[in-house]
Amino acid sequence: MDKQYFVESLEKCRSYGDIFDLVKKSVKKILGLHRAGLILYLENLPVNIGAYYQVGSNGIVLNKSLISLMGKSLMSRIEFNSLIFFLLLHEYLHSLGFLDEEEVRRIVYEISVKTFGKNHPAAKIALEPPLINIPAPYEWGLLNHDVEIVKDFERIKDSYIA
């Protein structure tokens, strides 16, 4: 799998599961690491939080209102998919045991450059995440905090046999 494969694949992604599959492939290719069994949750979070992973859990949580706003913005599909790739990659690295934020940011950028090239939107977002101007109705106290589980997020090819 070369850069062209990843660039073309990210452009074709239509779901969180599609993008997460690329995240896992890129981490496996660059770092040789892999883990299975993760669940993706969407939740309305404070505007300064794009996503999080709770250490020891099997869940990644993306900021539902932020994703919704970014999807409605003037971003192209590749920019939007690159943003989701960035968020999922960052939290996936946490799930693999990388807990230092500075180290994770450095690794996210390194993986993004090696996967897509330094001029690709994914690498640019990894270097400098977009500043987002969120309108007042999206302030933390006014948000609905319902959590949504994303179906078909992680596609495990081999079933577990005890």
Backbone bond lengths (Angstrom), bond angles and torsions (degrees), N, CA, C in turn:
res aa  C-N    CA-C-N  psi(-1)  N-CA   C-N-CA  omega(-1)  CA-C   N-CA-C  phi
1 M - - - 1.453 - - 1.523 109.00 -
2 D 1.305 115.39 117.52 1.457 120.21 179.64 1.532 110.19 -104.70
3 K 1.336 115.70 -179.25 1.464 120.56 -178.24 1.522 111.61 -57.95
4 Q 1.314 116.78 -40.58 1.465 119.99 -178.12 1.523 111.42 -60.62
5 Y 1.336 116.05 -39.48 1.465 120.45 177.07 1.527 110.13 -58.38
6 F 1.335 116.48 -48.46 1.457 120.48 -177.74 1.528 111.58 -66.83
7 V 1.330 117.58 -42.35 1.467 121.39 179.27 1.528 110.11 -59.63
8 E 1.324 116.16 -50.20 1.472 120.21 -179.16 1.523 111.41 -65.49
9 S 1.321 116.96 -39.52 1.466 120.70 -179.21 1.526 111.34 -65.70
10 L 1.331 118.03 -42.13 1.465 120.86 -179.76 1.524 110.48 -63.87
11 E 1.313 116.80 -37.90 1.473 120.44 178.46 1.524 111.38 -63.40
12 K 1.328 117.66 -30.82 1.464 122.38 -176.65 1.530 113.18 -87.10
13 C 1.334 117.72 -12.80 1.466 121.09 -176.58 1.525 111.22 -59.25
14 R 1.340 115.04 136.51 1.458 120.95 -179.86 1.529 112.35 -125.44
15 S 1.339 116.67 2.31 1.466 118.95 -178.11 1.529 109.63 -150.67
16 Y 1.333 114.18 165.37 1.466 119.51 175.43 1.521 110.52 -60.34
17 G 1.332 116.52 -38.87 1.458 121.03 179.60 1.521 112.11 -62.24
18 D 1.340 116.59 -40.75 1.469 120.83 177.24 1.528 110.46 -60.26
19 I 1.320 115.78 -46.17 1.474 120.29 -178.17 1.518 110.34 -68.68
20 F 1.342 117.09 -41.35 1.458 119.70 -179.38 1.525 111.20 -64.00
21 D 1.320 117.24 -34.54 1.458 120.93 176.41 1.539 109.77 -59.56
22 L 1.328 117.15 -41.22 1.470 120.53 176.99 1.526 111.74 -67.88
23 V 1.335 116.46 -38.06 1.468 120.61 176.62 1.526 109.14 -57.46
24 K 1.326 116.47 -49.85 1.465 120.22 -177.99 1.525 111.92 -64.01
25 K 1.333 116.69 -40.45 1.472 119.79 178.03 1.520 111.24 -63.98
26 S 1.316 117.59 -40.77 1.467 119.84 -178.61 1.529 111.02 -68.42
27 V 1.326 117.60 -40.35 1.467 120.84 178.55 1.519 110.14 -66.37
28 K 1.318 117.16 -41.93 1.463 120.98 178.39 1.530 110.28 -61.97
29 K 1.325 116.70 -43.12 1.459 121.46 -178.52 1.538 111.60 -67.43
30 I 1.322 117.66 -44.40 1.469 121.46 -174.10 1.529 112.44 -84.65
31 L 1.332 116.96 -45.38 1.470 120.34 -175.03 1.522 113.59 -104.11
32 G 1.334 117.40 -14.77 1.461 120.58 -177.60 1.514 113.17 72.95
33 L 1.341 117.35 19.47 1.458 121.73 -177.51 1.524 111.01 -112.56
34 H 1.348 114.47 153.32 1.464 120.24 -177.90 1.520 108.55 -157.89
35 R 1.286 115.60 147.66 1.466 121.02 168.86 1.510 108.26 -148.76
36 A 1.309 115.70 154.24 1.466 121.81 -178.70 1.517 109.39 -123.95
37 G 1.315 115.20 169.76 1.452 120.64 172.94 1.513 115.05 91.38
38 L 1.326 118.14 20.98 1.457 120.13 179.52 1.523 111.68 -90.59
39 I 1.306 114.69 149.07 1.463 123.14 178.27 1.526 106.69 -119.38
40 L 1.332 116.09 144.09 1.458 120.46 176.69 1.518 109.23 -107.54
41 Y 1.343 114.53 129.71 1.454 122.19 176.22 1.524 108.35 -115.23
42 L 1.316 116.07 144.86 1.459 121.84 172.12 1.519 106.99 -112.26
43 E 1.329 116.04 129.15 1.462 121.12 -178.74 1.519 108.53 -146.13
44 N 1.319 116.35 144.75 1.456 120.32 174.18 1.526 107.76 -74.89
45 L 1.324 115.74 118.87 1.459 122.58 -176.06 1.521 109.71 -120.34
46 P 1.334 117.48 169.73 1.467 119.50 174.13 1.531 109.85 -56.59
47 V 1.313 115.91 150.30 1.462 120.99 -173.21 1.524 113.72 -62.85
48 N 1.304 117.95 -20.32 1.471 120.18 -179.27 1.531 112.79 -87.66
49 I 1.320 117.95 2.43 1.471 121.83 179.84 1.524 108.66 -116.73
50 G 1.332 116.20 116.96 1.465 120.39 177.84 1.515 111.70 -83.13
51 A 1.332 115.37 -36.36 1.456 121.21 -177.72 1.528 108.05 -168.99
52 Y 1.329 115.99 165.96 1.461 119.14 172.41 1.512 110.70 -155.04
53 Y 1.329 113.66 160.23 1.459 122.95 174.11 1.514 106.34 -128.63
54 Q 1.328 117.30 126.13 1.456 120.61 176.90 1.526 108.01 -87.23
55 V 1.325 115.87 119.82 1.463 121.55 -176.59 1.526 110.42 -52.96
56 G 1.331 114.96 131.83 1.454 121.77 178.51 1.519 114.08 89.47
57 S 1.317 116.50 -5.53 1.464 119.59 -179.24 1.526 110.01 -94.67
58 N 1.309 115.60 -178.01 1.457 119.97 174.92 1.533 110.09 -118.98
59 G 1.336 116.39 22.70 1.456 119.84 -175.98 1.511 114.69 -124.68
60 I 1.317 114.82 136.89 1.459 122.94 170.20 1.525 105.48 -106.02
61 V 1.328 116.90 135.20 1.453 121.95 -179.96 1.525 108.71 -116.19
62 L 1.339 115.88 123.50 1.459 121.47 174.83 1.522 108.97 -103.11
63 N 1.325 115.59 147.11 1.454 122.27 178.83 1.527 109.24 -74.75
64 K 1.317 115.40 104.77 1.464 122.68 -175.02 1.527 112.33 -60.48
65 S 1.327 117.78 -44.00 1.463 119.63 -178.25 1.522 111.25 -69.33
66 L 1.323 117.20 -36.64 1.462 120.88 177.81 1.533 110.03 -64.29
67 I 1.317 116.79 -46.35 1.463 121.73 179.52 1.531 109.90 -61.09
68 S 1.317 116.21 -42.78 1.453 120.56 179.26 1.526 111.23 -61.71
69 L 1.326 116.15 -46.39 1.470 120.05 179.09 1.522 111.74 -62.84
70 M 1.326 116.53 -42.39 1.463 120.03 -179.48 1.531 110.14 -66.89
71 G 1.309 117.07 -36.83 1.459 120.71 178.14 1.516 112.86 -65.65
72 K 1.325 116.24 -28.11 1.459 121.20 179.72 1.525 112.59 -89.95
73 S 1.325 116.70 -7.30 1.466 120.43 -178.30 1.527 109.68 -77.94
74 L 1.292 115.22 -172.11 1.460 120.61 -177.53 1.529 112.60 -86.40
75 M 1.332 116.82 16.47 1.455 120.61 179.39 1.533 110.53 -67.22
76 S 1.319 115.96 144.81 1.460 120.34 172.69 1.525 108.11 -77.23
77 R 1.319 116.64 166.91 1.468 120.56 178.18 1.524 110.71 -58.79
78 I 1.330 117.45 -42.18 1.468 119.66 -178.32 1.527 111.09 -66.76
79 E 1.328 117.84 -35.64 1.467 120.00 176.44 1.525 110.49 -68.15
80 F 1.319 116.45 -42.58 1.457 120.55 178.87 1.532 110.49 -63.46
81 N 1.333 116.96 -47.74 1.465 120.33 178.12 1.522 111.21 -62.31
82 S 1.326 116.89 -35.11 1.471 121.08 177.89 1.526 110.71 -65.85
83 L 1.328 116.92 -39.00 1.463 120.53 177.27 1.529 110.47 -63.60
84 I 1.326 116.86 -45.14 1.466 120.26 178.50 1.527 110.06 -64.13
85 F 1.327 117.06 -41.35 1.469 121.19 176.82 1.530 109.64 -57.14
86 F 1.318 116.49 -47.67 1.463 122.35 179.91 1.534 110.96 -57.71
87 L 1.327 116.92 -49.77 1.465 120.60 -178.11 1.529 111.66 -63.91
88 L 1.333 116.38 -45.49 1.464 119.63 -179.26 1.526 112.02 -67.83
89 L 1.317 117.20 -39.58 1.466 120.69 178.24 1.521 110.48 -61.65
90 H 1.313 116.75 -46.01 1.466 121.43 -179.70 1.534 110.54 -57.11
91 E 1.327 116.10 -48.27 1.468 119.47 -177.51 1.523 112.00 -73.91
92 Y 1.322 117.54 -32.64 1.466 120.76 176.21 1.527 109.85 -62.36
93 L 1.311 117.45 -41.21 1.472 120.34 177.31 1.526 110.85 -61.55
94 H 1.334 116.82 -40.02 1.471 119.29 175.03 1.528 109.80 -59.30
95 S 1.334 117.22 -42.11 1.464 120.42 -178.38 1.524 112.10 -66.30
96 L 1.337 116.33 -20.93 1.463 121.30 177.80 1.531 112.00 -87.81
97 G 1.332 116.27 0.97 1.458 119.83 175.91 1.517 115.48 105.40
98 F 1.315 118.49 -0.27 1.466 121.43 175.48 1.524 107.37 -83.19
99 L 1.323 117.16 107.95 1.456 119.84 -172.55 1.519 114.12 -108.15
100 D 1.321 118.17 -21.58 1.462 121.34 179.86 1.535 109.45 -73.62
101 E 1.328 116.92 119.01 1.470 121.59 -175.22 1.527 113.10 -58.87
102 E 1.307 116.68 -42.10 1.465 119.75 -179.81 1.526 111.13 -63.73
103 E 1.319 116.12 -42.88 1.459 120.83 178.13 1.535 110.52 -64.14
104 V 1.332 116.87 -42.15 1.462 120.45 -179.51 1.528 110.13 -63.54
105 R 1.328 117.65 -43.17 1.475 120.15 178.41 1.529 110.74 -60.01
106 R 1.322 116.59 -41.28 1.466 121.08 179.40 1.532 110.52 -64.42
107 I 1.321 116.53 -44.21 1.468 120.77 -178.96 1.534 110.39 -68.00
108 V 1.325 117.91 -39.12 1.467 121.03 177.64 1.523 109.73 -58.90
109 Y 1.331 116.66 -44.43 1.465 119.91 179.53 1.533 110.51 -65.23
110 E 1.321 116.25 -45.07 1.469 120.82 179.88 1.536 111.20 -59.04
111 I 1.316 116.39 -47.28 1.470 120.23 179.77 1.527 110.37 -64.52
112 S 1.313 117.31 -41.70 1.469 121.00 -178.94 1.524 111.58 -62.77
113 V 1.327 116.90 -42.18 1.466 120.95 179.34 1.531 110.11 -67.31
114 K 1.325 117.14 -45.56 1.463 120.12 -179.12 1.527 112.08 -68.51
115 T 1.318 116.71 -27.16 1.455 120.97 -178.53 1.527 112.38 -84.37
116 F 1.342 116.58 -42.22 1.460 120.52 -172.34 1.533 115.04 -118.09
117 G 1.330 117.96 -19.34 1.457 121.13 -172.82 1.517 110.13 100.20
118 K 1.326 116.76 151.29 1.467 119.82 -172.14 1.525 114.60 -71.44
119 N 1.332 118.64 -15.04 1.462 120.65 179.31 1.530 113.47 -95.77
120 H 1.306 117.49 -0.57 1.462 122.07 179.89 1.536 109.37 -76.13
121 P 1.341 117.73 147.07 1.468 120.27 178.34 1.532 114.20 -53.92
122 A 1.321 118.81 -33.31 1.469 120.97 179.37 1.525 110.94 -63.28
123 A 1.322 117.08 -42.16 1.466 121.00 178.68 1.526 110.74 -69.67
124 K 1.321 116.62 -38.70 1.467 120.24 178.97 1.525 111.23 -65.46
125 I 1.327 116.99 -40.99 1.463 120.84 177.39 1.522 110.49 -66.67
126 A 1.328 116.93 -37.92 1.469 120.52 178.53 1.523 111.13 -65.08
127 L 1.312 116.70 -34.74 1.474 121.18 179.35 1.519 110.69 -75.78
128 E 1.324 116.02 -41.35 1.461 120.49 -178.11 1.532 109.59 -144.74
129 P 1.334 116.88 90.87 1.467 120.03 -179.86 1.531 110.53 -56.66
130 P 1.325 117.03 145.73 1.465 119.84 -176.96 1.524 112.64 -65.60
131 L 1.307 115.55 142.66 1.461 120.98 171.92 1.518 106.17 -83.88
132 I 1.291 115.69 132.88 1.455 119.67 -173.69 1.522 109.08 -119.34
133 N 1.312 115.68 126.18 1.451 121.76 176.28 1.523 107.78 -93.19
134 I 1.312 115.86 106.19 1.460 120.42 -175.17 1.529 108.87 -101.30
135 P 1.321 117.09 129.08 1.455 120.70 -179.75 1.528 112.94 -63.27
136 A 1.303 116.64 156.61 1.471 124.13 -175.49 1.530 115.14 -51.11
137 P 1.333 121.16 -39.51 1.472 118.92 -178.63 1.519 113.87 -59.52
138 Y 1.327 118.01 -15.16 1.454 120.67 -178.25 1.525 112.87 -93.22
139 E 1.309 116.81 13.61 1.456 118.53 178.32 1.520 109.94 -68.55
140 W 1.314 116.05 149.31 1.462 124.17 -170.96 1.525 114.18 -48.28
141 G 1.303 118.11 -48.87 1.454 121.12 -175.39 1.518 113.84 -65.43
142 L 1.311 117.38 -19.69 1.462 121.38 -176.61 1.523 113.40 -97.88
143 L 1.311 117.08 0.02 1.458 120.42 -174.31 1.522 112.96 -85.22
144 N 1.315 115.91 146.57 1.447 123.25 170.11 1.535 105.82 -80.01
145 H 1.311 118.62 127.74 1.466 121.50 -173.69 1.524 113.95 -100.21
146 D 1.325 117.56 22.34 1.461 120.31 176.22 1.524 109.83 -62.32
147 V 1.323 115.68 141.91 1.458 121.76 179.70 1.532 108.68 -106.38
148 E 1.320 114.96 135.47 1.466 121.44 179.43 1.531 108.35 -115.37
149 I 1.319 116.91 132.81 1.467 121.47 175.59 1.518 108.04 -92.20
150 V 1.326 116.73 130.21 1.459 121.88 179.94 1.527 108.91 -85.21
151 K 1.309 115.58 120.96 1.461 121.39 178.54 1.524 110.17 -76.38
152 D 1.323 117.28 151.36 1.466 123.17 176.53 1.531 112.34 57.82
153 F 1.342 116.16 37.43 1.462 119.98 -179.76 1.520 111.30 -78.04
154 E 1.325 115.73 -57.63 1.459 118.69 -179.67 1.512 108.98 -105.21
155 R 1.299 114.36 123.59 1.461 121.09 -178.37 1.519 109.22 -101.96
156 I 1.311 115.15 102.75 1.462 121.33 -178.97 1.521 107.78 -94.20
157 K 1.315 115.85 119.72 1.460 120.58 -175.04 1.523 113.12 -77.77
158 D 1.332 117.13 -30.84 1.453 120.53 -178.51 1.530 108.68 -108.52
159 S 1.324 117.05 131.83 1.453 119.45 176.73 1.522 108.93 -78.06
160 Y 1.318 114.92 156.76 1.461 121.09 179.79 1.514 108.97 -82.62
161 I 1.315 115.18 131.30 1.464 120.57 177.65 1.523 107.79 -125.12
162 A 1.337 116.93 123.75 1.478 120.96 -178.54 1.507 110.43 -88.67
